[in-house]
Amino acid sequence: MAERPTTSHSNKHTNRLAAEHSPYLLQHAHNPVTDFGHGFYGGLLFEVGYSTCHWCHVMEVESFENEEVAKLLNDWFVSIKVDREERPDVDKVYMTYVQALYGGGGWPLSVFLSPDLKPLMGGTYFPPEDKYGRPGFKTILRKVKDAWDNKRDMLVKSGTFAIEQLSEALAASARSNQLPDGLPQTALRLCAEQLSKSYDSRFGGFGSAPKFPRPVEIQLMLYHSKKLEESGKPGGAKESQKMVFFSLQCMARGGIHDHVGGGFHRYSVDECWHVPHFEKMLYDQGQLANVYLDAFSITRDVFYSFVSRDILDYLRRDMIGSEGEIFSAEDADSAEFEGATRKKEGAFYIWTSKEIDDILGEHASLFKEHYYVKPSGNCDLSRMSDPHNEFKGKNVLIERNDSSALASKLGMSIQEYLNILGKCRKKLFDVRSKRPRPHLDDKVIVSWNGLAISSFARASKILKDEAQGTAFNFPVVGCEPKEYLEVAEKAANFIRRHLYNEQTRRLQHSFRNGPSKAPGFLDDYAFLISGLLDLYECGGSTDWLLWATELQDMQDELFLDREGGAYFNTPGEDPSVLLRVKEDHDGAEPSGNSVSAINLVRLASMISGSKSDHYRQNAEHLLAVFESRLKEMAMAVPLMCCAADMVSVPSRKQVVLVGHKSSLEFEDMLTAAHASYDPNKTVIHIDTTNNAEMEFWEANNSKIALMARNNFAPDKVVALVCQNFTCSPPVSSPKSLEDLLAKKASSSVS
């Protein structure tokens, strides 16, 4: 595996990427390839990657810094570089082409195009010379040049045909305005069954190595278990939960989790979650914090709340800018020491046994036993962990033993044992902080910020249910949960100030040294709306709710296929983007359509009248577009399966809180409203003394406004649980509200 330079090139060469803002493009600004550009002016080699992508770095070192490769490129091709995080719309076109033709994809993505941007052939990482059973990059360049010179018409025709076919397939329309009766429940069950079959009972997770944490799978299994519980099948519910909880525990104990600094790496190369691919992505952190919060709200086990805090505190410590903006990613690669000429994967995160002895002294042996640290290195749990012996003598921390058993063996209480581990982690953190850091991609992406806003907002309420006196150890800071709400609000405010135009009501996609030229895409609107709904429901002002409705209106205007149903992923205003896709796959990130369907259901339960009907009809029509996908490939769309079931629920539960929002009693009632796990619940809170709030509800849901007026009491907070057009008698204690919400849906109203 190639190492990469740590410092800027000697600047023997400078190309036009030097004028760009993207960290990925700037990494290539001094490659000898002279034509790297960012415009779409008819090129032949099109390269897509991102700044924290390990194999992109490898290909840069091996090929784009290579004078011989550069000469071939400069003589025969116009080379174009694109940051896939800045232009996911462009990446989607050519990634879809490569996946459809070759059955797989990834980054770096190399695609050869005709001057009118039709793809001719492509692939992912190419080594410079023929090896690994793959043609080398130089071989590919010569073959493409030869084909272009001698078989140009055939190449162009096949590229045009491929794009036409993909365009047809990816812009499906619905045959009716809603899904057939029973399909949502069938799809939900099918997806859960398919995931269960792929469940790894030994190491947790769904599927085999390499193992990616795909939070949408966890969401599906928890949602399905809730439905089984409600339908009187506690055995099945427990079985689903068991798989989820074991998977979450294995991930948290594995090397994919950064035990010293918090947060999760991208994926593990082996089946036991041990040796990761070391980059850290914001979209993983936001989603994982949320599923660990869900696990905590079901179990009340602080193991899960600790992991949620660990992720959120990592973001607060390392990934947030001065105005509250949340950055995109940290690289997998870094220098082993100051002044090293090359970077290595994982160098920042791994330890020798001697380093741990020197740093931890008397507690070294306890720590080493806990984290499976060995003098010879510990990347030996699987033949896939370190096939090339890159980590020989190095250790990736992993917990393989039960803490209680180890504490007992040493004759100490579990709390004393955990305190020692926490102090050890802090010592390692302080030493690690002096190492050369991995590159930080400080680009701010709206969609990923939306995912993080959601988890920070939800944490501010769900974590208030931790038992009083719960002790935390580093890397958790142990802050007051309300601080997490402030983080969410600051991030949302940054987007509103810098990436939203109040006049046009449009979003821009990303920010670095100013907003990018790229417009907001479907995911930016959908994920941000979801985050804003969580921000409101967890105690934020109705301003967030109002903004969510404005963004939903604009999302409909820009992306909705009003006749065919569902949302395209791009506005369709850029002629150089050849495909307008209706994305459905819930992968490392959920699809914009899945999130949108859930947003529409949530909005429909807050807003009344014709607008509520419009939201619900849009959600039903959207899901109808993906009918065959839900029937035939449910496992590919787990969050959409949840969304379909949510839309089919006859009446969503509404929890309405009325009282003075500044009071402690109000905060306690809001915590009680969020205490139980229930994805089919909407929390609405109103302070009738707040004129702006009352104006919002009078305009958007007069029944809620009237309910608030009729139930307001100056000296207490009142809660009502409403479902099936009836409401429970008002209650005014957190315990009464929790009891009411814990009852079966059929008996929760009167």
Protein Blocks (a to p, Z undefined) as FASTA:
>chain_A
ZZddfbdcehlaccfklmpmblklmmmmmccbfklcfbdehpabdcdddfklmklmmmmm
mmmmpmklmmmmmmmpccddddfklmmmlmmmmmmmmmmmnopacddddddddfkopafb
dcddddfbdcehiacfklmmmmmmmmmmmmmmmmmmmmmmmmmmmmmmmmcccfbfbdce
hklmmmmmmmmmmmmmmpcfkngpeddddddddfklmmmmmmmmmmmmmnopaklmmmmm
mmmmmmmmmmmmmmkbcfkngpjdfbdfbfnopaccfbdcfklmmmmmmmmmmmmmmnop
aklmmmmmmmmmmmmmmmccfkopacfbdcfbdcfbghiabdcehklmpccfklmmmmnm
mmmmmmmmmnopafkopalmbfklmmnommgoiacdddfbdfklmmmmnopafklmmmmm
mmmmmmmmmmmmmpccddddfbdcfklmmmmmmmmmmmmmmmmmpcehiacddfbeoiaf
klmmmmmmmmmmmmmmmmccfklopacfbdceiaafbdcdfklmmmmmmmmmmmmmnopa
fklmmmmmmmmmmmmmmmmcfkngpjdfbeolamklmbdcddfbdcfbccfklmmmmmmm
mmmmmpgcjllmmmmmmmmmmmmmmmmmmmmmmmlmmmlmmmmmmmmpmbacddddeddf
kbmklmmmmmmmmmpgcfkbccddddfklmklmmmmmmmommlmmmmmmmgcfkbccddd
deehiacdddfbfklmmmmmmpcfklmpZZ
